[in-house]
């Protein structure tokens, strides 16, 4: 028998019994779940770890695959072909406005340096999971253990450095040293992780002393600036002064040699003249006279040569032209 129900203008017929029993429906649901759980897909950047009755069975590469229904076989997908990142001392969280908010975690980034000072050292560790089986089964909590390993290694490396090295010039050396030590620890634990790089973020002193540190840092920078300016002036002025002094000394030495050589030459000339004069005084006088006249005459514009016994020469001289 069936019952009829009228709702508004619609008429519905409700049978007294369903055509299938509850057991049939249950079996159908179980079959559908078995088919659904037997087909799975591994993405391109992943590898699947196949588990049979809770034991490791092998790795499955990317693509669509079949397996026995759960719980006989299960697959754990591990992103082995993607670079993963773990942050320390700060977190990137996406809020409702889809903007990244940064919140510092001082418990992770607060470090004690080798000279018993304190510095805030945030960093990022970029890594890959290269052996999924070791990552899943060698360590109970691989992610938590890996985070603890990062903190332990960073504190060890920072503890061997002074605060000035941590805050200024030793950042690259610290990152390189930590990368080596962290990889050695990962190999020792056999957690299947390969370290790609360590990225140190902006290292700062604690907030309580940050203003004082900034003032000291500014003073140090001003000191270095003034020293560099003084060295620049020294390197510019001192070599020039030394060059000018060397040039003056060389000019003085040249002038001295010139005067000495000239004096020696003049003395030698006079000595030779004296010797020639002593041998034949008249000839030497005539020669000196002639040499002197040879130097003087070319500078005289008009030359008039008269005999000392000549008289009445004025009418013969062209005095009118000379007066013009």
C-alpha positions as CSV (number, residue, x, y, z in Angstrom):
1,X,0.0,0.0,0.0
2,X,1.1,3.6,-0.7
3,X,0.1,6.8,0.9
4,X,-0.6,10.1,-1.0
5,X,0.3,13.5,0.4
6,X,-0.9,16.7,-1.2
7,X,1.3,19.8,-0.7
8,X,-0.2,22.8,-2.3
9,X,-0.9,21.8,-5.9
10,X,1.6,18.9,-5.9
11,X,0.7,15.3,-5.0
12,X,3.4,13.0,-3.6
13,X,3.2,9.2,-3.3
14,X,5.2,7.6,-0.4
15,X,5.6,3.8,-0.5
16,X,5.2,2.0,2.8
17,X,8.5,0.1,2.2
18,X,11.7,1.0,0.4
19,X,12.5,-1.3,-2.5
20,X,15.9,-2.2,-1.0
21,X,16.8,-3.2,2.4
22,X,19.2,-1.4,4.7
23,X,21.9,-4.2,4.2
24,X,21.8,-3.6,0.4
25,X,22.3,0.1,0.9
26,X,25.2,-0.5,3.3
27,X,26.9,-2.9,0.9
28,X,26.5,-0.3,-1.9
29,X,28.1,2.4,0.2
30,X,31.0,0.1,1.1
31,X,31.5,-0.7,-2.5
32,X,31.5,2.9,-3.5
33,X,34.0,3.8,-0.7
34,X,36.2,0.9,-1.8
35,X,36.3,2.1,-5.4
36,X,36.8,5.7,-4.3
37,X,39.7,4.9,-2.0
38,X,41.4,2.6,-4.6
39,X,42.1,5.4,-7.1
40,X,44.5,8.1,-6.2
41,X,46.6,10.8,-7.9
42,X,50.2,11.9,-7.1
43,X,51.0,15.4,-8.3
44,X,54.1,16.3,-10.3
45,X,56.0,17.8,-7.4
46,X,55.2,14.9,-5.1
47,X,56.1,11.3,-4.4
48,X,53.7,8.9,-2.8
49,X,54.8,6.5,0.0
50,X,52.7,3.4,-0.3
51,X,51.7,1.7,3.0
52,X,50.3,-1.9,3.1
53,X,48.8,-2.8,6.5
54,X,50.9,0.0,8.1
55,X,54.2,-1.1,6.6
56,X,56.3,0.6,4.0
57,X,55.7,-0.9,0.5
58,X,57.5,1.5,-1.9
59,X,57.5,4.8,-3.6
60,X,55.0,5.9,-6.2
61,X,55.8,8.6,-8.8
62,X,53.5,11.3,-10.1
63,X,50.3,10.2,-12.0
64,X,47.1,8.3,-11.4
65,X,47.4,4.9,-9.7
66,X,45.4,2.1,-8.2
67,X,45.8,0.5,-4.8
68,X,43.9,-1.8,-2.4
69,X,41.1,0.0,-0.6
70,X,41.8,1.6,2.8
71,X,42.7,0.5,5.3
72,X,44.5,-2.3,3.5
73,X,46.7,0.2,1.6
74,X,47.2,3.9,2.2
75,X,49.3,6.6,0.4
76,X,51.2,9.4,2.1
77,X,52.1,12.2,-0.4
78,X,55.4,14.0,0.2
79,X,56.4,17.1,-1.8
80,X,59.9,15.9,-2.6
81,X,60.3,18.1,-5.7
82,X,59.4,21.4,-4.1
83,X,61.7,23.6,-2.0
84,X,60.2,24.1,1.5
85,X,60.9,26.9,3.9
86,X,61.0,27.1,7.7
87,X,61.1,30.5,9.5
88,X,62.6,31.2,12.9
89,X,62.1,34.4,14.9
90,X,59.2,35.5,12.7
91,X,56.2,34.1,10.9
92,X,54.4,34.9,7.8
93,X,50.6,34.4,8.3
94,X,47.9,35.4,5.9
95,X,45.1,37.4,7.5
96,X,41.5,37.9,6.3
97,X,42.6,40.9,4.2
98,X,45.1,38.5,2.4
99,X,48.1,40.5,3.5
100,X,51.1,39.0,5.2
101,X,51.4,39.9,8.9
102,X,54.8,39.4,10.6
103,X,55.1,38.5,14.2
104,X,58.4,38.0,15.9
105,X,59.0,35.1,18.2
106,X,61.7,36.1,20.6
107,X,62.1,32.6,22.1
108,X,63.5,31.4,18.8
109,X,65.6,34.3,17.7
110,X,67.0,35.5,21.0
111,X,70.6,34.3,21.1
112,X,73.6,34.6,23.5
113,X,76.8,35.4,21.8
114,X,80.3,34.3,22.7
115,X,81.1,37.5,24.5
116,X,78.0,37.2,26.7
117,X,75.9,39.7,24.8
118,X,72.4,39.2,23.4
119,X,71.3,39.5,19.8
120,X,68.0,38.9,18.0
121,X,68.8,36.6,15.0
122,X,65.9,35.7,12.8
123,X,66.6,33.3,9.9
124,X,65.0,31.1,7.2
125,X,66.0,27.5,6.4
126,X,65.2,26.4,2.8
127,X,65.3,22.6,2.4
128,X,64.0,19.6,0.4
129,X,62.8,16.2,1.4
130,X,65.0,13.9,-0.7
131,X,64.2,10.5,1.0
132,X,60.5,10.3,1.9
133,X,60.8,6.9,3.6
134,X,63.5,8.2,6.0
135,X,61.6,11.4,6.6
136,X,58.5,9.4,7.7
137,X,59.9,6.5,9.6
138,X,63.4,7.4,11.0
139,X,62.2,10.2,13.2
140,X,58.9,10.2,15.2
141,X,58.2,14.0,14.6
142,X,60.3,15.0,11.6
143,X,59.1,18.6,11.3
144,X,59.3,19.3,15.1
145,X,62.7,17.6,15.4
146,X,64.0,19.5,12.4
147,X,62.9,22.8,14.0
148,X,64.7,21.9,17.2
149,X,67.8,20.9,15.2
150,X,67.8,24.4,13.6
151,X,67.6,26.2,16.9
152,X,70.3,24.0,18.5
153,X,72.8,24.5,15.6
154,X,72.1,28.3,15.3
155,X,72.7,28.8,19.0
156,X,75.9,26.8,18.8
157,X,77.2,28.8,15.9
158,X,76.2,32.2,17.4
159,X,77.8,31.1,20.7
160,X,81.2,31.0,19.0
161,X,81.0,34.6,17.7
162,X,81.1,38.0,19.2
163,X,78.2,40.3,19.1
164,X,80.0,42.6,16.6
165,X,80.5,39.7,14.2
166,X,76.9,38.7,14.5
167,X,75.6,42.2,13.9
168,X,78.0,43.2,11.1
169,X,80.6,41.4,9.2
170,X,80.2,37.7,10.2
171,X,76.7,37.1,8.8
172,X,77.7,35.1,5.7
173,X,80.2,33.1,7.6
174,X,77.5,32.2,10.2
175,X,75.1,31.1,7.5
176,X,77.7,29.0,5.8
177,X,78.8,27.4,9.0
178,X,75.3,26.6,10.1
179,X,74.4,25.1,6.7
180,X,77.3,22.6,7.0
181,X,76.6,21.7,10.7
182,X,72.8,21.3,10.1
183,X,73.4,19.1,7.1
184,X,75.8,16.9,9.2
185,X,73.1,16.6,11.9
186,X,70.4,15.7,9.3
187,X,72.7,13.0,8.0
188,X,73.3,11.7,11.5
189,X,69.6,11.5,12.3
190,X,68.8,10.1,8.8
191,X,65.7,12.3,8.4
192,X,65.9,12.4,4.6
193,X,66.3,16.2,4.5
194,X,68.8,18.2,2.3
195,X,69.6,21.8,3.3
196,X,69.6,24.2,0.3
197,X,70.5,27.4,2.1
198,X,70.3,29.4,5.3
199,X,69.1,33.0,5.0
200,X,69.9,35.3,7.9
201,X,67.4,38.1,8.2
202,X,68.1,41.5,9.7
203,X,70.0,40.9,12.9
204,X,69.3,43.4,15.6
205,X,70.1,43.9,19.3
206,X,67.2,43.4,21.8
207,X,64.5,46.0,21.8
208,X,65.5,47.2,25.3
209,X,68.9,48.4,24.0
210,X,68.2,49.0,20.4
211,X,68.1,52.8,20.6
212,X,71.5,52.9,22.4
213,X,72.9,50.4,19.9
214,X,71.7,52.6,17.0
215,X,73.4,55.6,18.6
216,X,76.7,53.7,19.0
217,X,76.4,52.4,15.5
218,X,75.9,55.9,14.1
219,X,78.9,57.1,16.1
220,X,81.0,54.3,14.7
221,X,79.9,55.1,11.2
222,X,80.7,58.8,11.7
223,X,84.1,57.8,13.1
224,X,84.8,55.6,10.1
225,X,83.7,58.4,7.8
226,X,85.9,61.0,9.4
227,X,88.9,58.6,9.4
228,X,88.3,57.8,5.7
229,X,88.1,61.5,4.9
230,X,91.3,62.2,6.8
231,X,93.1,59.4,5.1
232,X,91.8,60.7,1.7
233,X,93.1,64.2,2.5
234,X,96.4,62.7,3.7
235,X,96.8,60.6,0.6
236,X,96.0,63.6,-1.6
237,X,98.1,66.3,0.1
238,X,101.1,64.5,1.4
239,X,102.2,63.0,-1.9
240,X,101.7,66.3,-3.6
241,X,103.8,68.1,-1.0
242,X,106.5,65.5,-1.3
243,X,106.5,65.9,-5.0
244,X,106.7,69.6,-4.8
245,X,109.5,69.4,-2.3
246,X,111.4,66.9,-4.5
247,X,110.9,69.2,-7.4
248,X,112.3,72.2,-5.5
249,X,115.3,70.2,-4.3
250,X,116.0,69.0,-7.8
251,X,115.7,72.5,-9.2
252,X,118.1,73.8,-6.5
253,X,120.5,71.0,-7.2
254,X,120.3,71.8,-11.0
255,X,120.8,75.5,-10.4
256,X,123.8,74.8,-8.1
257,X,125.4,72.5,-10.7
258,X,124.7,75.2,-13.4
259,X,126.3,77.9,-11.3
260,X,129.3,75.8,-10.4
261,X,129.9,74.7,-14.0
262,X,129.6,78.3,-15.2
263,X,132.0,79.5,-12.5
264,X,134.5,76.7,-13.4
265,X,134.1,77.6,-17.1
266,X,134.7,81.3,-16.5
267,X,137.7,80.6,-14.2
268,X,139.2,78.3,-16.9
269,X,138.6,81.0,-19.6
270,X,140.3,83.7,-17.5
271,X,143.2,81.3,-16.7
272,X,143.6,80.6,-20.4
273,X,143.5,84.3,-21.2
274,X,146.0,85.1,-18.6
275,X,148.4,82.5,-19.9
276,X,148.0,83.8,-23.5
277,X,148.4,87.4,-22.3
278,X,151.6,86.5,-20.4
279,X,153.1,84.9,-23.5
280,X,152.3,87.8,-25.9
281,X,150.5,90.8,-24.3
282,X,150.2,93.0,-27.5
283,X,148.7,90.2,-29.6
284,X,146.3,89.3,-26.8
285,X,145.2,92.9,-26.4
286,X,144.6,93.2,-30.2
287,X,142.6,90.0,-30.2
288,X,140.5,90.9,-27.3
289,X,139.8,94.4,-28.9
290,X,138.8,92.8,-32.2
291,X,136.6,90.2,-30.6
292,X,134.9,93.0,-28.5
293,X,134.4,95.2,-31.6
294,X,132.9,92.2,-33.5
295,X,130.3,91.9,-30.8
296,X,129.6,95.7,-30.5
297,X,129.6,96.8,-34.2
298,X,126.6,94.7,-35.3
299,X,124.5,96.6,-32.7
300,X,125.5,100.1,-34.1
301,X,123.1,101.4,-36.7
302,X,125.4,103.9,-38.4
303,X,129.2,103.7,-38.4
304,X,131.5,106.7,-39.1
305,X,135.2,106.0,-39.3
306,X,137.5,109.1,-39.3
307,X,141.2,109.5,-39.5
308,X,142.5,111.3,-36.5
309,X,144.5,113.7,-38.7
310,X,141.6,114.6,-41.0
311,X,140.3,118.3,-40.7
312,X,137.1,120.0,-42.0
313,X,134.9,117.0,-42.1
314,X,131.7,118.6,-41.0
315,X,130.5,119.7,-44.5
316,X,131.0,116.1,-45.6
317,X,128.8,114.6,-42.9
318,X,125.1,114.2,-43.8
319,X,124.0,115.9,-40.6
320,X,120.6,117.1,-42.1
321,X,119.4,113.6,-42.7
322,X,120.6,112.5,-39.3
323,X,118.7,115.3,-37.6
324,X,115.5,114.1,-39.4
